[in-house]
Amino acid sequence: RKYFHLGHNMFFLNVGRGCLGNCTWCGGGAQAQKKLSGRTGIIFRRPEKVLETIGEAVEAGYEMIHTAFDPGEEAEKYYLELFSLIRRKGIRTRCYFECFGRPSETFLRSFAETFIREGSVIALSPESGDEQIRRHNKTFFYTNKELAEGIALAEGLGIRVDLFFAMGIPGESFSDLILTAGLRKKLKKAGI
């Protein structure tokens, strides 16, 4: 905990398996899943069972749940249902949510209503500031403009955003890294 930047006990929550994408750097994409396990789609745990797990984690003293399973539009429907159940059950916790794509306004509003905002985080990984590099390597694509709008919306709702960029992804050149650095500076300058 001493070196953990979020400062909260975190419970890693598994809500499903599989992926619809094939990002170039990921060994867990759809093609790998099919080859390794024969899986041809995604599966989710029943929201009621996940709710039970969250309740048990909070009861055991965990202050934050962490999930990194966001495989496309089907996931948003799932999470909106799960978040609704969490609110109805009255469970109060923080959440660190890693997004594969850019979350919608509906998702962000529901997230903000569900979790303790102070300490909760939405993590976005645009990987590159160059949209063409991103489009080539990342299944769940969004533009730099959509990225900035999503960050502004999340932060306007009181949700902290963590951004992750990569270096050395396929097709990337030094000039692409300069674009990435420029995007980071632009977002920072805009207060995002």
matplotlib code that plots the C-alpha trace (Angstrom):
import matplotlib.pyplot as plt

x = [0.0, 2.9, 3.8, 0.3, -0.7, -4.4, -4.1, -7.1, -7.3, -8.3, -10.3, -9.7, -13.2, -13.6, -16.9, -16.3, -14.0, -13.2, -12.8, -14.2, -11.1, -7.6, -5.4, -1.9, -0.1, -2.6, -2.3, -6.0, -7.8, -10.4, -7.9, -5.8, -8.9, -10.1, -6.8, -6.1, -9.5, -11.9, -13.8, -15.5, -17.2, -17.5, -19.2, -20.3, -20.9, -24.5, -24.8, -26.4, -23.4, -21.0, -23.1, -22.6, -18.9, -18.7, -20.7, -18.4, -15.3, -16.6, -17.6, -14.1, -12.6, -11.8, -12.3, -12.1, -13.0, -11.0, -12.2, -10.6, -13.2, -14.9, -15.4, -17.6, -21.3, -22.5, -20.4, -22.0, -25.5, -24.1, -22.4, -25.5, -27.5, -24.8, -24.4, -28.2, -28.0, -25.2, -27.1, -30.3, -28.3, -26.8, -23.2, -20.8, -17.3, -14.8, -14.0, -11.0, -12.5, -10.2, -11.9, -11.0, -12.8, -14.1, -17.0, -20.3, -21.9, -24.6, -22.0, -20.0, -23.2, -24.2, -20.6, -20.7, -24.0, -22.9, -19.4, -17.8, -16.4, -13.5, -10.9, -12.8, -11.0, -11.7, -8.6, -8.3, -5.5, -5.4, -1.9, -0.8, -1.5, -1.5, -5.1, -3.9, -1.5, -4.4, -6.8, -4.3, -3.5, -6.5, -9.8, -11.9, -11.0, -11.8, -10.5, -8.4, -11.4, -13.6, -10.9, -10.7, -14.5, -14.7, -12.1, -13.8, -17.2, -15.7, -13.9, -17.0, -18.8, -16.1, -14.4, -10.7, -9.2, -5.9, -4.4, -2.0, 0.2, 2.5, 5.8, 6.9, 3.6, 3.5, 4.0, 5.0, 7.8, 9.6, 7.3, 4.3, 5.9, 6.1, 2.4, 1.7, 3.8, 1.9, -1.4, -0.4, 0.7, -2.5, -4.7, -2.7, -2.8, -6.6, -6.7, -7.7]
y = [0.0, 2.3, 2.5, 2.3, 5.7, 5.2, 4.7, 2.4, -1.4, -2.7, -5.8, -7.1, -7.9, -10.4, -9.8, -11.8, -13.3, -13.0, -10.1, -8.9, -7.0, -7.8, -5.0, -5.5, -5.6, -7.8, -11.5, -11.8, -10.6, -12.6, -14.5, -15.5, -16.5, -18.7, -20.3, -20.9, -21.8, -22.1, -19.1, -17.2, -14.4, -12.8, -14.0, -12.1, -13.3, -12.8, -9.2, -10.6, -12.8, -9.9, -7.8, -10.5, -10.5, -6.7, -6.9, -9.5, -7.5, -4.3, -6.3, -7.7, -4.2, -3.5, 0.2, 0.0, -2.5, -2.7, -4.1, -4.2, -5.8, -3.5, -5.3, -2.9, -1.9, -5.1, -4.3, -0.9, -2.5, -5.0, -2.3, 0.0, -3.0, -3.8, -0.2, 0.0, -3.1, -1.6, 1.6, -0.3, -2.5, 0.7, -0.5, 2.4, 1.9, 3.4, 1.9, 1.9, 1.1, 0.4, 1.2, -0.5, 2.2, 5.7, 5.5, 7.1, 10.0, 7.6, 5.2, 8.1, 9.5, 6.1, 5.5, 8.9, 8.1, 4.6, 5.0, 7.3, 9.9, 10.9, 8.3, 6.6, 6.5, 5.9, 4.7, 5.4, 4.1, 5.9, 4.4, 7.0, 10.7, 9.8, 8.7, 6.6, 4.6, 4.2, 3.1, 0.6, -0.9, -0.5, -2.2, 0.2, 3.4, 7.0, 10.3, 12.8, 15.1, 12.4, 11.6, 15.2, 15.5, 12.2, 13.4, 16.7, 15.1, 12.6, 15.3, 17.6, 14.8, 14.6, 11.5, 11.4, 10.1, 8.2, 8.3, 5.7, 6.0, 3.5, 3.6, 1.3, 0.0, -1.4, 1.2, 4.0, 6.3, 9.0, 11.6, 9.7, 10.0, 13.7, 13.8, 11.8, 14.2, 17.1, 15.6, 15.1, 18.8, 20.0, 18.0, 19.2, 22.8, 22.6, 21.5, 18.0]
z = [0.0, 0.8, -3.0, -4.4, -5.8, -5.4, -1.6, -1.2, -0.6, -4.0, -4.9, -8.5, -9.8, -12.7, -14.5, -17.7, -20.2, -23.9, -26.3, -29.5, -30.5, -31.7, -30.6, -31.9, -28.5, -26.6, -26.1, -24.9, -28.1, -30.0, -32.2, -29.2, -27.2, -30.1, -30.5, -26.8, -25.5, -28.4, -27.2, -30.0, -28.1, -24.7, -21.6, -18.5, -15.0, -14.0, -12.5, -9.4, -8.7, -9.3, -6.9, -4.3, -4.9, -4.5, -1.3, 0.1, -0.9, 0.8, 3.9, 4.0, 4.1, 0.5, -0.3, -4.1, -6.8, -10.0, -13.3, -16.7, -18.9, -21.3, -24.7, -26.7, -26.7, -25.1, -22.0, -21.6, -21.3, -18.8, -16.6, -16.7, -15.2, -12.7, -11.6, -11.1, -8.9, -6.8, -6.2, -5.3, -2.9, -1.3, -1.7, -1.3, -2.7, -5.1, -8.6, -10.8, -14.3, -17.2, -20.5, -23.7, -25.7, -24.9, -22.4, -23.4, -21.5, -20.3, -18.9, -17.2, -15.6, -14.2, -13.0, -11.2, -9.5, -8.4, -6.9, -4.3, -6.7, -4.5, -5.4, -8.3, -11.6, -15.3, -17.1, -20.8, -23.0, -26.3, -26.8, -29.4, -30.1, -33.8, -34.8, -37.7, -35.5, -33.0, -35.7, -37.0, -33.6, -31.4, -32.0, -29.9, -31.8, -30.9, -32.2, -30.2, -30.2, -28.7, -26.2, -25.0, -24.9, -22.8, -20.4, -19.9, -19.4, -16.8, -14.9, -15.1, -13.2, -10.6, -11.9, -12.1, -15.4, -15.8, -19.3, -20.6, -23.7, -25.2, -27.1, -29.8, -31.1, -34.6, -37.3, -34.9, -35.8, -33.9, -35.5, -34.1, -30.6, -31.1, -31.9, -28.7, -26.6, -28.3, -27.4, -23.8, -23.6, -25.3, -22.9, -19.9, -21.1, -21.5, -17.9, -18.8]

ax = plt.figure().add_subplot(projection="3d")
ax.plot(x, y, z, "-o")
ax.set_aspect("equal")
plt.show()
